[in-house]
Amino acid sequence: MTEIKIETEFIKLDALLKFANLVSSGGEAKIRIAEGEVLVNGEICTMRGKKMRPGDTAVIDGETALVVE
């Protein structure tokens, strides 16, 4: 599990995946989110602009990113 510390209110899902090195580019994040390959808090999410706040998790390929304050 990768913990991503943010100092703002939220981080968008596509930026979170890229920042956590779970995808290699923003384009890859966009495609993989659109194809339903990403789970947010245990549910499939197809919104790349989803606002991720502290306590939220994103999972792709079995790798987890946790947003923390």
C-alpha positions as CSV (number, residue, x, y, z in Angstrom):
1,M,0.0,0.0,0.0
2,T,1.3,3.4,-1.0
3,E,0.3,6.3,1.3
4,I,-0.1,9.6,-0.5
5,K,0.0,12.7,1.8
6,I,-1.9,15.7,0.5
7,E,-2.1,19.2,1.9
8,T,-5.1,20.3,-0.1
9,E,-8.7,19.3,0.4
10,F,-8.6,16.6,-2.3
11,I,-6.6,15.1,-5.2
12,K,-8.2,14.0,-8.4
13,L,-8.2,10.2,-9.1
14,D,-6.1,10.4,-12.3
15,A,-3.5,12.6,-10.5
16,L,-3.4,10.2,-7.5
17,L,-2.7,7.2,-9.7
18,K,0.1,9.0,-11.5
19,F,1.5,10.5,-8.3
20,A,1.5,7.1,-6.6
21,N,3.3,5.6,-9.7
22,L,0.5,3.1,-10.3
23,V,0.3,4.3,-13.9
24,S,3.1,5.6,-16.1
25,S,1.2,8.6,-17.5
26,G,-2.0,10.7,-17.3
27,G,-3.1,9.1,-20.6
28,E,-2.8,5.6,-19.2
29,A,-4.7,6.7,-16.1
30,K,-7.5,8.1,-18.3
31,I,-7.8,4.9,-20.3
32,R,-7.7,2.5,-17.3
33,I,-10.2,4.5,-15.4
34,A,-12.6,4.7,-18.4
35,E,-12.3,0.9,-18.8
36,G,-13.4,0.3,-15.2
37,E,-10.0,-1.1,-14.0
38,V,-9.9,1.1,-10.9
39,L,-11.6,0.5,-7.6
40,V,-12.3,3.5,-5.4
41,N,-13.2,2.6,-1.8
42,G,-14.0,-0.9,-3.1
43,E,-16.3,0.1,-6.0
44,I,-15.5,0.5,-9.7
45,C,-15.1,4.1,-10.6
46,T,-15.0,5.5,-14.2
47,M,-14.7,9.2,-13.2
48,R,-11.1,10.3,-13.7
49,G,-11.9,13.6,-11.9
50,K,-13.2,11.9,-8.8
51,K,-12.2,13.9,-5.8
52,M,-10.1,11.7,-3.5
53,R,-10.0,12.9,0.1
54,P,-8.1,11.6,3.2
55,G,-9.2,8.1,4.0
56,D,-10.1,7.2,0.4
57,T,-8.4,4.3,-1.4
58,A,-7.8,3.6,-5.1
59,V,-6.8,0.1,-6.3
60,I,-5.4,-0.9,-9.7
61,D,-3.7,-4.2,-10.5
62,G,-3.8,-5.2,-6.8
63,E,-1.8,-2.1,-5.8
64,T,-3.4,0.3,-3.4
65,A,-3.0,4.0,-2.9
66,L,-4.3,5.5,0.3
67,V,-4.9,9.2,0.7
68,V,-3.8,10.6,4.0
69,E,-3.6,14.1,5.5
